[in-house]
């Protein structure tokens, strides 16, 4: 049992309890779906009021660490950084964030994804990328192209098989497609960009990382020029 928090540590009770609960989760090896002690139990463990414990648990729920259900208590959530990154991008945007920076960040991440996919050399991931190409016959408008373009770039990131990387980059991709200016593309421009998708995948399958990244850079550069 952990020692109660002393009076000298009470300058920030809520923050202290938040850290103590995080330590409890780690020390007890809790994972997704595992139940945490009750509010009453935490008050006894840390020697603080129930309202302080409730505030600490509320903070942990709001930041996605735990999930609280009425009558069922608190359980540990699945690792997910969407909320954290969503808040970051909101603050970044209202503090003058530049669209060009998001585009550059995408290029960095997607280039890294290409290296990772080739390094892993998994036939299943190559097949998943090729499967995207099979849906290109359905592209009959600029709106449909935007859907398939997003699908292509999301699959590129998913094919790394790295869950943390996928979580981090998916919020960036989502944000990009939400704020990207709507552009009317001609049928020739759509064909060109779809061709670039195919070439990127072909280079990846051929394990030509530099070739794939060069095409990707030009492909994303088309967005910058527009």
Secondary structure, 3 states (H helix, E strand, C coil): CCCCCCHHHHHHHHHHHHHHHHHHHHHCCCCCCCECCCHHHHHHHHCCCHHHHHHHHHHHHHCCCEEEECCCEEEECCCCCHHHHHHHHHHHHHCCCCHHHHHHHHHHHHHHHHHHHHHHCCHHHHHHHHHHHCCHHHCCCHHHHHHHHHHHHHHHHHCCCCHHHHHHHHHHHHHHHHHCCCCCCCHHHHHHHHHHHHHHHHHHHCCCHHHHHHHHHHHHHHHHHC
